[in-house]
Amino acid sequence: MNKQLAHKFCVAPMMDWTDQHCRVFHRAMTSRALLYTEMVTANAVVHGDQSRLLGYSDIEHPVALQLGGSDPTLLAEAAQIGEAFGYDEINLNVGCPSDRVQNGRFGACLMREPDLVARCVAAMAEVVQVPVTVKCRIGVDNQDSEADLKKFIQIVYNAGCSIFIIHARKAWLKGLNPKENREIPPLDYERVYRLKAEYPDATIILNGGIPNLQEALYHLGYVDGVMLGRAAYQKPFLLREVDRLIFGEKSVPLCSKEIVMSLIPYIKEQLTKGVPLHKMTRHMLGMFQGMPGARAWRQRLSDNTVREKATLDTIHHALEAVTGAACQHAEYDLYH
């Protein structure tokens, strides 16, 4: 591992969001948060374009690879490939509720098959040295009692997984789409707290609906770690306070403008490789949310970066629309 692997604060794996460019952007604000890839199927890793699917920048560490699948042999091979690429952790997705995932027999539907999940975990743990972890829900459909969750955790724990990221909502696989599954089933943080109390030797990370660092700090009184998804993506500037507030480091966080400027060398390098500017700047649209000039920033990036010949000048021009108030006191990030 290139950096200390700590689950105290994580940024969630999010399909179509947490690609390499997103992770590099997030790393510019926090050196300690554990970052996750988008979910990649084991089949794609084994048989697909591995450089395209698994490529990342060394500055992303610590970074975990999230896999989807239900074939222990295939997952083990994919995990070995991920470890060879240098990923610091292999995570198995047992929480995604989309139809496409269900049809492939992976994601949240696997919570109905804890013995299969255990075999998958055991197969991966046998062939890699990095941690093998599981991301799941608190339940699925009508299988959502506290006893069901404990049974699932116990079986998978016995197979060699001691790190669980738990989205504190159950998943409805019929009748709700993925977006609704992130919003409609009620959150039950207390169930996750109780699970941690029952499994003190396991590492339990809480995920789901955490809007800011103030609430993250509260949850850390009950669990080992927190994972933010949409809040970290939609209000990315909150990440610049993670090292200080969550990990106790004394470094002074960069302001939003400084963070954007620190990314210029990376963006310039990617442009020379033929990566369109909008592929990178789309992750930065929320950087100045709630600050003077935020609308102009978003508009200039959205309107201009999609042009075929968009250059770094587009970013500089967008920054000109943002006032110095964007470097306001970082406590804003804690409470909003």
Buried (B, 14 or more C-beta within 10 A) or exposed (E): BEBEBBBBBBBBBBBEBBBBBBBBBBBBBBBBBBBBBBBBBBBBBBEEEBEEBBEBBEBBBBBBBBBBBBBBEBBBBBBBBBBEBBBBBBBBBBBBBBEEBBEBBBBBBBBBBBEBBBBBBBBBBEBBEBBBBBBBBBBBBEBBEBEBBBEBBBBBBEBBBBBBBBBBBBBBBEEBEBEEBBEEBEBBBEBBBBBBEEBEEBBBBBBBBBBBBBBBBEBBEBBBBBBBBBBBBEBBBBBBBBBBBBBEBEEEBBBBBEBBBEBEEBBEEBBEEEBBBBBBBBBBBBBBBEBBBBEBBBEBBBEBBBEEEBBEEBBEEBBEBBBEEBBBEBEBBBEB
